[in-house]
């Protein structure tokens, strides 16, 4: 185990704390879902009768993204953007800036389809369309995927592997990456799980007409939100884990809220031993680590 991974305070030493590059204590893979106006209202067509709701989503790629990229680039922190292909078709110049900043773009459906509602053929169609758009508009073939609307069907992992996806950031269940094995594929899929505590919708997304998220009747205090995020990071860093976010530019990239991200990043950077990485690099590291452990076990 890496000598730099130690718990602070009176807690017992971390068990199963992963090893990170260059002796870094913990890993942070900042991730943003650039949904724009895609989602349920676009899938059922109702968004075309609700221009203000459309504009609310468009604010992400049209306005907030630039502000967010300026912050990330200024601080030298890489990030991953999960982007529905429809957003790339409609804001190609803005999306190209993500790549120009050295960040990663990965799959997030075509119009934010709920994969768990589609059969295998339907999921394949969505992925084929995404591959085509990413190639034509950005000249890239992503290797990452975050499921829109939060869940999979039993077919999803096969569809992803067929599409050349090598990691997903869709599940929960751990605070470290883990490997998923699909029948018929030798290589595993790396899962980099997220958590609702680090989803900005949970604290900051409330809006009216339509009331969404349902049952959330107000936004949280900004101070409380920042404090919550910091504490989640502190625990992750203390235990040497992997933290990723489910942030959305249209939610946290607003003029007042961008300061929360700025302060969160500063707090992380102040620790001095955080590995900031794209999800793609985290997945590759995790695969390499699994391979080296396997090699070690095979040689004894
Ligand atoms: Zn999304």
Boltz pocket constraint, residues with backbone or C-beta under 6 A from the ligand:
constraints:
  - pocket:
      binder: B
      contacts: [[A, 33], [A, 35], [A, 108], [A, 112], [A, 147], [A, 148], [A, 149]]
      max_distance: 6.0
